């Protein structure tokens, strides 16, 4: 009938729409199939937390030291652990984009905030240990413990077998988890500038020191011997904080508007 006549143009247009819809459905279906296959192979969609096998702290520290010269502090800590677990465990570590954490350099993109080694260590502990479950420790608490250890310890504690700088590297206590304070105190004590080979090697050795201690704690956790000494400073101060503010803030430390009950 005249009112029901289908023109060639409308037929082609309709056919095109159907083809697009079909392609879209196929794409979604294909994507879901890829997702399912990734899960079946134990890929990056595998459930969190991730499996862990014990590592040698000294070997890990050597890897971290050398990786600092490639992807700097935070990336080097992640790489020192996950590169070994790629071999020992396989997925999901093989699919993890280790090099993307190069941005942790210099206290995150050079802003001097949290030291990249602390951030890298927290990435590792939270992926491996995960959230608190019945009878287990929490990955965030181990990360907190590492940050406190970092602040309190005279570092670097680790000396590589074949260091790139042969002169003595002074040890300093940061009393802070911040890159700016940690590096600044060391530069003052060593009388070296930011671009000096000594400062770079100090940070490489410090990165190795954190990686070494991180694996010590993870190995204890794997053996069922770990009891965290981590604590949330916010519970003491009623505001997100660290224990040393005065090196940066002086009289301008932000305070909560009311006291904790």
C-alpha positions as CSV (number, residue, x, y, z in Angstrom):
1,X,0.0,0.0,0.0
2,X,1.0,3.6,-0.6
3,X,1.3,4.5,3.1
4,X,3.4,1.4,3.8
5,X,5.8,1.8,0.9
6,X,9.4,1.6,2.0
7,X,11.8,3.7,0.0
8,X,15.3,2.6,-0.9
9,X,16.8,5.4,1.3
10,X,14.8,4.4,4.4
11,X,15.6,0.7,3.8
12,X,19.4,1.5,3.7
13,X,19.1,3.8,6.7
14,X,17.3,1.2,8.7
15,X,19.7,-1.5,7.7
16,X,22.6,0.7,8.8
17,X,21.0,1.2,12.2
18,X,20.5,-2.5,12.6
19,X,24.1,-3.1,11.6
20,X,25.4,-0.5,14.1
21,X,23.3,-2.1,16.8
22,X,24.6,-5.5,15.9
23,X,28.1,-4.3,16.0
24,X,27.5,-2.7,19.4
25,X,26.1,-5.9,20.8
26,X,28.9,-7.9,19.3
27,X,31.4,-5.4,20.8
28,X,29.9,-5.6,24.3
29,X,29.6,-9.4,24.0
30,X,33.2,-9.6,22.9
31,X,34.3,-7.4,25.7
32,X,32.5,-9.5,28.3
33,X,34.1,-12.6,26.8
34,X,37.5,-11.0,27.1
35,X,36.8,-10.0,30.7
36,X,35.7,-13.6,31.4
37,X,38.8,-15.0,29.8
38,X,41.0,-12.6,31.9
39,X,39.3,-13.8,35.0
40,X,39.7,-17.4,34.0
41,X,43.4,-17.0,33.4
42,X,43.9,-15.2,36.8
43,X,44.6,-11.9,35.1
44,X,44.3,-8.4,36.6
45,X,40.6,-8.9,37.4
46,X,41.6,-11.6,40.0
47,X,40.1,-11.1,43.4
48,X,42.0,-8.9,45.9
49,X,44.2,-9.4,47.9
50,X,46.9,-11.0,45.8
51,X,49.0,-14.1,46.5
52,X,52.4,-13.7,48.1
53,X,55.5,-15.9,48.2
54,X,58.4,-15.1,50.5
55,X,61.3,-13.0,49.0
56,X,64.9,-12.4,50.0
57,X,65.1,-9.0,51.6
58,X,68.7,-8.4,50.4
59,X,68.0,-9.4,46.8
60,X,64.9,-7.2,46.9
61,X,66.9,-4.2,48.2
62,X,69.5,-4.7,45.4
63,X,66.7,-4.6,42.8
64,X,65.2,-1.5,44.4
65,X,68.6,0.3,44.4
66,X,69.1,-0.3,40.7
67,X,65.5,0.4,39.8
68,X,65.7,3.8,41.4
69,X,68.0,4.9,38.6
70,X,65.3,3.8,36.1
71,X,61.9,4.7,37.7
72,X,62.9,6.4,41.0
73,X,61.7,5.8,44.5
74,X,58.1,4.7,44.6
75,X,58.2,2.8,41.3
76,X,61.4,1.1,42.4
77,X,59.8,-0.2,45.7
78,X,56.9,-1.6,43.7
79,X,59.1,-3.1,41.1
80,X,61.5,-4.7,43.6
81,X,58.6,-6.8,45.0
82,X,56.3,-7.3,42.0
83,X,59.0,-8.1,39.5
84,X,60.0,-11.1,41.6
85,X,56.4,-12.1,42.1
86,X,55.8,-12.1,38.4
87,X,58.3,-15.0,38.2
88,X,57.2,-16.7,41.4
89,X,53.4,-16.3,41.1
90,X,52.6,-15.0,37.6
91,X,49.3,-13.2,37.3
92,X,48.0,-10.8,38.5
93,X,51.5,-9.4,38.8
94,X,52.5,-9.9,35.2
95,X,49.7,-7.5,34.1
96,X,50.4,-4.9,36.8
97,X,51.8,-1.7,35.2
98,X,54.8,-1.2,37.4
99,X,56.4,1.6,35.4
100,X,53.3,3.8,35.7
101,X,54.3,4.5,39.3
102,X,57.2,6.6,38.2
103,X,55.0,9.6,39.1
104,X,55.8,9.0,42.8
105,X,59.3,10.5,42.2
106,X,60.1,13.5,44.4
107,X,57.2,13.2,46.7
108,X,54.7,12.7,43.9
109,X,55.4,14.5,40.7
110,X,58.2,16.5,42.4
111,X,55.9,18.1,44.9
112,X,57.8,17.0,48.0
113,X,54.8,15.4,49.7
114,X,54.8,11.8,50.9
115,X,58.1,10.1,50.1
116,X,57.6,7.8,47.1
117,X,59.0,4.9,49.0
118,X,56.3,5.2,51.6
119,X,53.6,5.4,48.9
120,X,55.1,2.5,47.0
121,X,55.3,0.3,50.1
122,X,51.6,1.1,50.9
123,X,50.6,0.0,47.3
124,X,52.4,-3.3,47.9
125,X,51.1,-4.0,51.4
126,X,47.5,-3.2,50.5
127,X,47.5,-5.3,47.3
128,X,49.1,-8.3,49.1
129,X,47.5,-8.1,52.6
130,X,44.3,-6.3,51.7
131,X,41.6,-5.2,54.1
132,X,41.2,-6.3,57.7
133,X,39.6,-9.7,58.0
134,X,38.9,-11.9,61.0
135,X,42.2,-12.9,62.6
136,X,44.4,-11.0,60.1
137,X,46.3,-7.8,59.9
138,X,45.3,-5.0,57.7
139,X,47.6,-3.9,54.8
140,X,47.0,-0.2,55.7
141,X,48.3,-0.8,59.2
142,X,51.5,-2.4,57.9
143,X,51.9,0.6,55.6
144,X,51.4,2.9,58.6
145,X,54.1,1.0,60.5
146,X,56.5,1.4,57.6
147,X,55.9,5.1,57.5
148,X,56.6,5.4,61.2
149,X,59.8,3.3,60.8
150,X,60.8,5.5,57.9
151,X,60.4,8.7,60.1
152,X,62.3,7.3,63.1
153,X,65.2,5.4,61.4
154,X,68.6,6.8,60.6
155,X,68.9,6.1,56.9
156,X,69.9,4.8,54.5
157,X,70.4,1.5,56.3
158,X,71.3,-0.5,53.2
159,X,74.6,-0.4,51.3
160,X,74.4,-2.0,47.8
161,X,77.1,-4.4,46.7
162,X,78.1,-2.3,43.7
163,X,77.1,1.3,44.5
164,X,77.3,3.9,41.8
165,X,78.8,6.5,44.3
166,X,81.8,5.3,46.2
167,X,82.1,8.1,48.7
168,X,80.5,7.9,52.2
169,X,76.8,8.7,52.2
170,X,75.7,10.3,55.5
171,X,72.8,8.9,57.5
172,X,70.0,11.1,58.8
173,X,66.7,10.8,60.7
174,X,63.8,12.5,58.8
175,X,61.4,12.5,61.7
176,X,58.8,12.8,59.0
177,X,57.4,10.6,56.1
178,X,57.6,13.6,53.7
179,X,60.1,13.7,50.9
180,X,60.7,17.5,51.3
181,X,61.7,17.1,55.0
182,X,63.7,13.8,54.5
183,X,65.7,15.0,51.5
184,X,66.1,18.5,52.9
185,X,67.6,17.3,56.2
186,X,69.9,15.0,54.4
187,X,71.1,17.8,52.0
188,X,71.8,20.1,54.9
189,X,73.8,17.4,56.8
190,X,75.7,16.3,53.7
191,X,76.1,19.8,52.3
192,X,75.1,18.5,48.8
193,X,72.6,19.9,46.4
194,X,69.6,18.2,44.9
195,X,71.3,17.3,41.6
196,X,74.5,15.9,43.2
197,X,75.4,12.2,42.5
198,X,75.5,11.8,46.3
199,X,72.0,13.0,46.8
200,X,70.7,10.7,44.1
201,X,72.6,7.7,45.5
202,X,71.3,8.5,48.9
203,X,67.7,8.3,47.7
204,X,68.5,5.1,45.8
205,X,69.9,3.5,49.0
206,X,67.0,4.8,51.1
207,X,64.6,3.2,48.5
208,X,66.5,-0.1,48.9
209,X,66.3,0.2,52.7
210,X,62.6,0.6,52.6
211,X,62.2,-2.3,50.2
212,X,64.4,-4.5,52.5
213,X,62.3,-3.7,55.6
214,X,59.0,-4.1,53.6
215,X,59.9,-7.7,52.6
216,X,61.0,-8.5,56.2
217,X,57.5,-7.5,57.4
218,X,55.7,-9.3,54.5
219,X,57.7,-12.5,55.2
220,X,56.8,-12.4,58.9
221,X,53.1,-11.9,57.8
222,X,53.4,-14.9,55.5
223,X,54.7,-17.0,58.4
224,X,51.9,-15.9,60.7
225,X,54.3,-14.0,63.0
226,X,53.5,-10.4,62.2
227,X,51.8,-8.2,64.7
228,X,51.4,-4.7,63.5
229,X,52.8,-1.7,65.3
230,X,51.0,0.6,62.8
231,X,48.7,3.3,64.1
232,X,46.5,6.0,62.6
233,X,47.7,9.4,63.8
234,X,44.3,10.9,63.1
235,X,43.0,8.9,66.1
236,X,45.4,10.9,68.3
237,X,44.8,14.4,66.8
238,X,41.2,14.1,65.6
239,X,42.4,15.2,62.1
240,X,44.4,13.5,59.4
241,X,48.0,14.2,60.3
242,X,51.5,13.1,61.0
243,X,53.4,13.3,64.3
244,X,55.7,16.1,63.2
245,X,54.1,19.2,61.7
246,X,56.3,21.9,63.1
247,X,59.2,21.4,60.6
248,X,56.9,22.8,57.9
249,X,54.0,24.6,59.5
250,X,55.3,26.5,62.5
251,X,52.4,28.3,64.1
252,X,50.1,27.7,61.1
253,X,49.2,24.0,61.8
254,X,45.5,23.4,60.9
255,X,43.5,22.2,63.9
256,X,40.1,20.5,64.1
257,X,37.2,22.9,65.1
258,X,36.2,20.7,68.1
259,X,37.9,18.3,70.4
260,X,37.5,14.6,70.1
261,X,34.8,13.2,72.5
